[in-house]
Amino acid sequence: MLPFLFNRPYHMDFELDEVSLQVASMARDFAQQHIRPHVMEWDEVQHFPIDIMHAMGKLGLMGVVVPEEYGGAGMGYIEYILVIEEIAKVCGSIGLSLAAHNSLCTGHILAFGNEEQKKAYLPKLATGEWIGSWGLTEANTGSDAANMQCTAVKKNDEWILNGTKNWITHGISSNITVVVARTGAPRERNNATAFVVPRGTSGFTGGKKENKLGMRASETAEMIFDNCRIPDSYRLGNVGDGFKQSLKVLDGGRISIAALGVGIAKGAYEAAVKYSKERHQFDKPISSFQAISFKLADMATEIMAADLLTLQAGYRKNKGLPMTKESAMAKYYSSEIAVKTATDAVQIFGGYGYTKDFPVEKYYRDSKLCTIGEGTSEIQKIVIAREVLIG
Ligand SMILES: Cc1cc2nc3c(=O)[nH]c(=O)nc-3n(C[C@H](O)[C@H](O)[C@H](O)COP(=O)(O)OP(=O)(O)OC[C@H]3O[C@@H](n4cnc5c(N)ncnc54)[C@H](O)[C@@H]3O)c2cc1C
């Protein structure tokens, strides 16, 4: 008999409650007021607006799912998804930075830090006083992250870190990083361990900042560890658990990249609908041509499907249910439809869509990150296939 593919029976309430709607509305207002006016200027010069991150912290957006006892907003994944979507609808870069801060760095400490570590770091991260980063990827180990070369060697009561992490969101500007380093032999099982490293620790520096196609207002950079000595109290969880922890962190992180994709797709779609009604050719609005309206119909349908997949993964995460498959499905589908929607939006804008005077070229550039970061679409399919085949 074939394994039961879908986790039925499951219940999901499609009605968003008052709190969720208020949080979404607050994020929307913030994005319109404080982000929208600067989007193209930041994109052009690759400016990472740290002040905006601090300001989002004051609203609780930097610690959405962090419990109130650690200074967070104490909300759940549904609210978190809505926040990322609303911010990404206006600017994918800020959405990405928010996602990396909340799900990766803060999420890792929340899930695997001990009480002392949570009390020391979470209040600063959740209120936006500190910006966090999370370093797993290296130049030669992206999808194959378990093969990392960055090492942590124990000497008396200290660990000595050596190596470089690449493609790290806030690699230069973060106040604290969670870094996963190899503590065993290459390719050995359970050979990695996670550590927190505060900025200012001797031997830890930011490196080259990447010049990117999209997500240009989100800082992406190297983090270099050169004989960086840290106390054992900076270790997160057990020695050897770093990679297993990372996979768990990525399960949650993928929900935020799914939400990022949905937000970008919604932004591109809304711009395309508006333009299609305003732009006239052959004495008619272009929306009256079936070739255009069918594109909009596809976009609307696919965005709704992606949104529902993402909310389902968030719902399961809130309930503490297994969601490796669901978060990979949400991430895979939402990323791909973000790219497709943004591509079609450029097409609907015609030549104007190819210029920086209209918003869709930015959605087009930003969307591509979603199919790459936190596991490429190919890797998501490997995860989904594995889950489906084991039943
Ligand atoms: C803007 C940005 C921000 C990022 N932020 C962070 C961050 O904060 N922290 C962090 O740790 N990392 C971060 N990353 C890194 C990101 O997670 C990696 O880029 C991603 O996991 C892919 O790794 P790679 O780039 O080395 O590609 P590769 O692993 O070299 O993949 C290249 C191609 O080969 C395919 N491929 C690889 N293996 C297989 C396989 N087994 N089967 C089929 N196809 C395969 C991939 O799908 C891809 O198409 C960021 C990346 C970007 C671009």
The ligand as a Gaussian input file, in Angstrom:
#p B3LYP/6-31G(d) Opt

LIG

0 1
 C       21.435000      36.700000      -0.835000
 C       21.869000      35.447000      -0.129000
 C       21.779000      35.388000       1.259000
 C       22.229000      34.239000       1.946000
 N       22.212000      34.229000       3.321000
 C       22.780000      33.182000       3.974000
 C       22.909000      33.224000       5.400000
 O       22.497000      34.185000       6.079000
 N       23.534000      32.170000       6.020000
 C       24.010000      31.087000       5.319000
 O       24.560000      30.174000       5.945000
 N       23.891000      31.025000       3.963000
 C       23.291000      32.051000       3.283000
 N       23.193000      32.013000       1.899000
 C       23.731000      30.850000       1.175000
 C       22.673000      29.981000       0.526000
 O       21.971000      29.250000       1.509000
 C       23.375000      29.105000      -0.516000
 O       23.744000      29.959000      -1.566000
 C       22.508000      27.994000      -1.023000
 O       22.295000      27.035000      -0.013000
 C       23.100000      27.296000      -2.266000
 O       24.439000      26.969000      -2.082000
 P       25.512000      27.379000      -3.223000
 O       25.287000      28.798000      -3.523000
 O       26.846000      26.975000      -2.740000
 O       25.097000      26.526000      -4.478000
 P       25.574000      24.993000      -4.851000
 O       25.342000      24.115000      -3.664000
 O       26.946000      25.088000      -5.404000
 O       24.558000      24.647000      -5.969000
 C       24.739000      25.010000      -7.339000
 C       23.645000      24.320000      -8.149000
 O       23.758000      22.901000      -8.031000
 C       22.548000      22.349000      -7.563000
 N       22.811000      21.194000      -6.700000
 C       23.713000      21.095000      -5.678000
 N       23.655000      19.890000      -5.113000
 C       22.702000      19.183000      -5.773000
 C       22.167000      17.859000      -5.676000
 N       22.586000      17.013000      -4.729000
 N       21.202000      17.492000      -6.548000
 C       20.738000      18.362000      -7.481000
 N       21.205000      19.622000      -7.635000
 C       22.164000      20.037000      -6.793000
 C       21.883000      23.489000      -6.791000
 O       20.476000      23.285000      -6.679000
 C       22.242000      24.681000      -7.657000
 O       21.352000      24.778000      -8.734000
 C       22.716000      33.131000       1.206000
 C       22.766000      33.184000      -0.192000
 C       22.365000      34.327000      -0.851000
 C       22.459000      34.366000      -2.361000

